[in-house]
Amino acid sequence: MTIRCEIVSQDRTVFADDVDIVVLPGAIGEMGILPNHAPVLTTLKFGVVKIRKNGREELFTVSGGIAEVQ
């Protein structure tokens, strides 16, 4: 089972794919998002978003923002 992950900047979509897990630098700590996660809206702090799919990991640096899990 996978989840849809989209990373969007002010002017373009940086990443969009179905992934196994997303690890976010939440405002109150790092949080992992797995399939069937409860809906949540949180702010992000400066850090690295880690995306894992099929055993491979991609890293994206963020300087803040908002994460929405639906």
C-alpha positions as YAML, in Angstrom:
chain: A
units: angstrom
residues:
- id: 1
  name: MET
  ca: [0.00, 0.00, 0.00]
- id: 2
  name: THR
  ca: [1.27, 3.49, -0.84]
- id: 3
  name: ILE
  ca: [0.37, 7.12, -0.22]
- id: 4
  name: ARG
  ca: [0.34, 10.04, -2.65]
- id: 5
  name: CYS
  ca: [3.03, 12.62, -1.87]
- id: 6
  name: GLU
  ca: [3.24, 16.04, -3.49]
- id: 7
  name: ILE
  ca: [5.87, 18.63, -2.63]
- id: 8
  name: VAL
  ca: [4.89, 22.02, -4.00]
- id: 9
  name: SER
  ca: [6.88, 25.27, -3.99]
- id: 10
  name: GLN
  ca: [5.49, 28.72, -4.70]
- id: 11
  name: ASP
  ca: [5.89, 28.33, -8.44]
- id: 12
  name: ARG
  ca: [5.95, 24.60, -9.29]
- id: 13
  name: THR
  ca: [5.45, 21.02, -8.22]
- id: 14
  name: VAL
  ca: [8.83, 19.71, -7.07]
- id: 15
  name: PHE
  ca: [7.80, 16.07, -6.49]
- id: 16
  name: ALA
  ca: [4.65, 14.02, -7.08]
- id: 17
  name: ASP
  ca: [4.49, 10.22, -6.77]
- id: 18
  name: ASP
  ca: [3.05, 7.35, -4.76]
- id: 19
  name: VAL
  ca: [5.45, 6.45, -1.92]
- id: 20
  name: ASP
  ca: [5.76, 4.08, 1.04]
- id: 21
  name: ILE
  ca: [6.53, 6.62, 3.79]
- id: 22
  name: VAL
  ca: [7.15, 10.35, 4.20]
- id: 23
  name: VAL
  ca: [9.16, 11.71, 7.14]
- id: 24
  name: LEU
  ca: [8.58, 15.42, 7.82]
- id: 25
  name: PRO
  ca: [10.38, 18.01, 9.98]
- id: 26
  name: GLY
  ca: [7.27, 19.07, 11.89]
- id: 27
  name: ALA
  ca: [7.23, 22.18, 14.06]
- id: 28
  name: ILE
  ca: [7.20, 20.07, 17.24]
- id: 29
  name: GLY
  ca: [9.38, 17.22, 15.98]
- id: 30
  name: GLU
  ca: [9.95, 14.75, 13.20]
- id: 31
  name: MET
  ca: [6.88, 12.83, 12.11]
- id: 32
  name: GLY
  ca: [6.42, 9.82, 9.85]
- id: 33
  name: ILE
  ca: [3.41, 9.50, 7.58]
- id: 34
  name: LEU
  ca: [2.36, 6.00, 6.54]
- id: 35
  name: PRO
  ca: [-0.65, 4.80, 4.52]
- id: 36
  name: ASN
  ca: [-3.97, 5.22, 6.38]
- id: 37
  name: HIS
  ca: [-2.51, 7.96, 8.62]
- id: 38
  name: ALA
  ca: [-5.11, 10.11, 10.38]
- id: 39
  name: PRO
  ca: [-5.76, 13.50, 8.73]
- id: 40
  name: VAL
  ca: [-3.47, 16.21, 10.09]
- id: 41
  name: LEU
  ca: [-2.39, 19.75, 9.28]
- id: 42
  name: THR
  ca: [0.95, 20.94, 10.66]
- id: 43
  name: THR
  ca: [3.58, 23.57, 10.08]
- id: 44
  name: LEU
  ca: [7.06, 22.55, 9.00]
- id: 45
  name: LYS
  ca: [10.37, 23.89, 10.25]
- id: 46
  name: PHE
  ca: [13.64, 24.11, 8.34]
- id: 47
  name: GLY
  ca: [14.84, 20.58, 7.66]
- id: 48
  name: VAL
  ca: [14.75, 17.58, 5.35]
- id: 49
  name: VAL
  ca: [11.71, 15.76, 3.98]
- id: 50
  name: LYS
  ca: [12.57, 12.08, 3.51]
- id: 51
  name: ILE
  ca: [10.58, 10.05, 1.01]
- id: 52
  name: ARG
  ca: [10.98, 6.28, 0.75]
- id: 53
  name: LYS
  ca: [9.73, 4.13, -2.11]
- id: 54
  name: ASN
  ca: [10.73, 0.53, -2.85]
- id: 55
  name: GLY
  ca: [13.70, 0.74, -0.46]
- id: 56
  name: ARG
  ca: [15.10, 3.91, -2.05]
- id: 57
  name: GLU
  ca: [15.15, 7.27, -0.28]
- id: 58
  name: GLU
  ca: [14.91, 10.77, -1.74]
- id: 59
  name: LEU
  ca: [15.69, 13.88, 0.29]
- id: 60
  name: PHE
  ca: [14.26, 17.38, -0.11]
- id: 61
  name: THR
  ca: [15.32, 20.42, 1.92]
- id: 62
  name: VAL
  ca: [12.50, 22.69, 3.10]
- id: 63
  name: SER
  ca: [12.70, 26.04, 4.82]
- id: 64
  name: GLY
  ca: [9.29, 25.87, 6.45]
- id: 65
  name: GLY
  ca: [5.80, 25.51, 5.10]
- id: 66
  name: ILE
  ca: [2.67, 23.49, 5.75]
- id: 67
  name: ALA
  ca: [2.00, 19.75, 5.51]
- id: 68
  name: GLU
  ca: [-1.51, 18.43, 4.97]
- id: 69
  name: VAL
  ca: [-2.41, 14.75, 5.31]
- id: 70
  name: GLN
  ca: [-5.83, 13.85, 3.92]
...
